[in-house]
Amino acid sequence: IDGSLAYTTSGNVVNTQLSMASGTRYMQVQGWDNYGNYYKSAPISFSVTSTTTIATTAKFSDIQTFSGWESCDACAGPGGTGPTVPYSMTQWISNPSMDGKTAQFWIGGTTPYSQALWWKQLGGNSSAYNFVYDLYFYVKDSNAPQALEFDANQSVNGMKYIFGTECNYKQTGTWRIWDTANASWVNSGIACPKPAAYTWNHLTWEFKRVGTQVQFVSVTLNGAKTYVNRYFYARPVSNAYEINVAFQMDQNSYPINYSVWLDKVSLNYW
């Protein structure tokens, strides 16, 4: 604050309250990762009165390299009671890769319409209202997936906000979005073509938390941006304070073993 160190912590999240004198203050956030990379935010100017809360921008980059990913197969099915299937995640893949830090997600078995889900917890932040989930994905067989799901989730103030999205290749050929309160998929009407094989596809989803509602703002796939502007109510949740990102693979009616590679996975929120 004002050029002097005010707070430091280790981990993926900076979330604290600071006391400072009234008046115009300047804040900057700095960080170093485990590989010696250095990050610094642009200076933020703000005015301090009796109590001021500053919602700063946080960005998690290369999330596919983070340790501590969690996963399941049965919990990814309808009602959380899907079939058990073989699946895996392998990090630090160099080929295919954009920068030598790709993660490979694999699902196998012979059970039609089975699923595997992976997610990474990023801590909590009650000041986060805007989210940008950005990543690159790569497939070798465009016909293998029934659907690919890309999600972000926030639990705060006793409510769970699920920014759930699914590119449903086989059934609708469109993006479906998650109605949290009614626990159901809703067809957005926005086309989602099969991903190009043997190439990197760039996906960006923008979300907002608006009151007790989830807003799906827009989706950008390989440079083509479409505004969604759909709202759904959140649902109550107990004892949860979190932000996470998730990725799910779905098998089709004739399942085969297949992989999806993710690279440059990031979540930006403010």
C-alpha positions in Angstrom: 0.0 0.0 0.0 1.5 3.4 -1.1 4.8 1.6 -2.0 5.2 -0.2 1.4 4.6 -3.9 2.1 1.3 -4.2 3.9 0.5 -8.0 3.8 2.0 -11.2 2.5 0.8 -14.8 2.3 1.7 -18.1 0.7 -0.8 -19.9 -1.5 -3.1 -19.3 -4.5 -5.3 -16.7 -2.8 -4.9 -13.2 -1.4 -8.0 -12.5 0.8 -7.5 -10.1 3.7 -8.7 -6.9 5.4 -6.3 -4.1 6.1 -6.5 -0.9 8.2 -5.1 2.3 6.7 -5.4 6.0 7.1 -8.2 7.9 5.3 -7.5 9.6 2.0 -6.3 8.5 -1.4 -4.3 5.2 -1.3 -2.6 3.2 -3.9 -2.5 -0.6 -3.9 -0.5 -3.1 -5.9 -0.5 -6.9 -5.7 2.7 -8.9 -6.5 3.3 -12.6 -6.6 5.9 -15.3 -7.4 5.1 -18.9 -8.4 7.0 -22.0 -7.7 9.0 -21.7 -10.9 10.3 -18.2 -10.2 7.9 -16.4 -12.5 7.0 -12.9 -11.2 3.6 -11.2 -11.5 2.5 -7.6 -10.7 -0.9 -6.0 -11.0 -1.4 -2.5 -12.3 -1.6 0.0 -9.4 -5.2 0.6 -8.1 -6.1 4.0 -6.7 -8.9 4.2 -4.2 -10.3 6.5 -1.5 -10.4 5.3 2.1 -13.3 6.5 4.3 -14.3 4.9 7.6 -14.5 1.5 6.0 -13.6 0.6 2.4 -13.6 -2.8 0.7 -11.6 -3.2 -2.5 -12.4 -6.0 -4.8 -9.1 -6.7 -6.7 -8.6 -8.6 -9.8 -7.3 -12.1 -9.3 -6.0 -14.4 -12.0 -5.1 -18.0 -11.8 -3.0 -19.1 -14.8 -1.9 -22.5 -16.0 -4.4 -24.2 -13.6 -3.9 -27.4 -15.4 -0.4 -27.6 -13.7 -1.7 -27.1 -10.2 -1.5 -30.0 -7.8 -4.5 -31.1 -5.8 -7.0 -31.7 -8.6 -10.0 -33.8 -7.5 -12.1 -36.1 -9.6 -14.9 -38.6 -9.8 -16.8 -40.7 -12.2 -20.1 -41.8 -10.5 -20.7 -38.3 -9.0 -20.6 -36.8 -12.5 -23.7 -38.8 -13.6 -27.3 -37.8 -13.2 -28.2 -37.3 -9.6 -24.6 -38.0 -8.7 -25.1 -41.7 -9.2 -23.5 -42.5 -12.6 -21.5 -45.6 -13.5 -18.0 -46.4 -12.5 -15.5 -46.1 -15.4 -11.7 -45.9 -15.9 -10.4 -42.4 -16.2 -7.2 -40.5 -15.5 -5.4 -37.1 -15.5 -1.8 -36.7 -16.5 0.0 -33.4 -16.1 3.0 -31.8 -17.7 2.5 -33.3 -21.2 4.9 -32.0 -23.8 3.1 -33.3 -26.9 0.5 -32.1 -27.8 1.2 -28.9 -26.0 1.4 -25.1 -26.5 4.1 -24.5 -23.9 5.1 -27.9 -22.4 2.6 -27.7 -19.6 -0.5 -29.5 -21.0 -2.7 -31.8 -18.9 -4.2 -34.9 -20.5 -7.7 -36.1 -19.4 -8.7 -39.6 -20.4 -11.9 -41.7 -20.1 -12.4 -45.3 -21.2 -14.6 -48.3 -20.7 -17.6 -49.6 -22.5 -20.4 -48.0 -20.6 -22.6 -45.8 -22.8 -23.2 -42.2 -21.6 -20.7 -42.5 -18.8 -18.8 -39.4 -17.5 -15.7 -38.4 -15.6 -15.3 -35.0 -13.8 -12.2 -33.1 -12.6 -12.2 -29.9 -10.5 -9.6 -27.7 -8.8 -10.4 -25.6 -5.8 -8.9 -22.1 -5.8 -10.0 -20.8 -2.4 -12.9 -18.4 -1.7 -13.5 -14.7 -2.3 -16.8 -13.0 -1.4 -15.8 -9.9 -3.4 -15.7 -11.8 -6.7 -18.7 -11.0 -9.0 -17.2 -11.3 -12.5 -15.5 -14.4 -13.9 -13.6 -15.2 -17.1 -12.8 -18.9 -17.6 -10.3 -19.2 -20.5 -8.5 -22.3 -21.9 -7.3 -24.2 -24.9 -8.4 -27.8 -25.6 -7.2 -30.4 -28.1 -8.8 -33.6 -29.3 -7.7 -36.3 -31.8 -11.2 -37.8 -32.5 -14.0 -35.2 -32.8 -16.6 -37.9 -32.9 -15.7 -39.5 -29.6 -17.3 -37.1 -27.0 -21.0 -37.0 -26.4 -20.3 -33.6 -24.7 -17.5 -31.7 -23.0 -18.3 -29.6 -20.0 -16.5 -26.5 -18.8 -17.5 -25.1 -15.4 -16.7 -22.5 -12.8 -18.3 -22.6 -9.3 -18.6 -20.2 -6.4 -20.1 -20.7 -2.9 -20.5 -17.6 -0.8 -23.0 -16.2 1.8 -24.9 -19.5 2.0 -25.5 -19.7 -1.8 -24.0 -21.9 -4.5 -23.5 -20.4 -7.9 -22.8 -22.9 -10.7 -21.6 -21.5 -14.0 -22.1 -24.8 -15.8 -21.6 -25.1 -19.5 -21.7 -28.0 -21.9 -20.9 -28.3 -25.6 -23.4 -31.0 -26.4 -22.0 -32.3 -29.7 -24.2 -35.4 -30.3 -27.6 -34.5 -29.0 -28.2 -30.8 -29.7 -25.1 -29.5 -31.4 -25.4 -26.4 -29.1 -24.1 -25.0 -25.9 -26.3 -26.0 -22.9 -26.1 -24.0 -19.6 -26.9 -25.1 -16.1 -30.0 -23.9 -14.3 -28.7 -24.2 -10.7 -32.0 -23.8 -8.8 -33.8 -26.4 -10.9 -30.7 -28.7 -11.4 -31.2 -29.0 -15.1 -29.6 -28.2 -18.4 -31.1 -25.5 -20.6 -30.4 -25.3 -24.3 -28.9 -21.9 -25.1 -29.7 -22.1 -28.8 -26.0 -21.2 -29.5 -24.4 -23.5 -31.9 -21.4 -25.5 -30.7 -19.8 -27.4 -33.6 -17.6 -30.4 -33.2 -14.1 -29.3 -32.2 -11.5 -29.4 -34.9 -9.2 -32.4 -34.5 -5.4 -32.2 -34.1 -5.6 -28.5 -33.4 -5.9 -26.2 -30.4 -9.4 -24.8 -29.9 -9.6 -21.6 -27.8 -12.6 -21.2 -25.5 -13.6 -18.3 -23.2 -16.7 -18.1 -21.0 -17.7 -14.9 -19.2 -20.0 -15.1 -16.1 -21.3 -12.8 -13.4 -22.9 -13.2 -10.0 -25.8 -10.9 -9.8 -27.6 -10.8 -6.5 -28.7 -14.5 -6.0 -28.5 -15.2 -9.7 -26.0 -16.7 -12.1 -25.5 -14.7 -15.3 -24.1 -16.4 -18.4 -22.7 -13.4 -20.2 -20.9 -14.7 -23.4 -19.0 -17.5 -25.0 -16.1 -17.1 -27.4 -14.9 -20.1 -29.4 -12.0 -19.8 -31.7 -12.5 -16.0 -31.9 -16.3 -16.1 -32.6 -18.0 -14.3 -29.6 -21.7 -14.8 -28.9 -23.6 -13.1 -26.1 -25.8 -15.4 -24.0 -27.3 -13.0 -21.4 -29.2 -15.7 -19.5 -29.9 -15.7 -15.8 -30.7 -18.5 -13.3 -31.1 -18.5 -9.6 -28.5 -20.0 -7.3 -29.4 -22.5 -4.6 -28.8 -22.6 -0.9 -25.7 -24.4 0.4 -24.3 -24.9 3.9 -20.8 -24.3 5.2 -19.2 -23.7 1.8 -16.8 -21.0 0.8 -15.1 -21.7 -2.5 -14.2 -20.8 -6.1 -13.2 -23.6 -8.4 -13.0 -24.6 -12.1 -14.1 -27.9 -13.5 -13.9 -30.0 -16.6 -16.0 -33.0 -17.6 -15.9 -35.6 -20.4 -18.9 -37.6 -21.5 -19.0 -40.8 -23.4 -21.5 -41.3 -26.3 -23.7 -44.3 -27.1 -20.8 -46.2 -28.6 -18.0 -45.4 -26.1 -14.4 -45.5 -27.0 -11.3 -44.6 -25.1 -10.4 -41.0 -25.8 -8.4 -38.1 -24.4 -8.8 -34.3 -24.3 -5.7 -32.1 -23.6 -6.1 -28.8 -21.8 -3.6 -26.0 -21.9 -3.3 -22.4 -20.6 -6.3 -22.9 -18.3 -7.0 -19.6 -16.4 -9.7 -18.1 -14.3 -9.8 -14.3 -13.9 -12.2 -12.7 -11.4 -12.9 -9.4 -9.8 
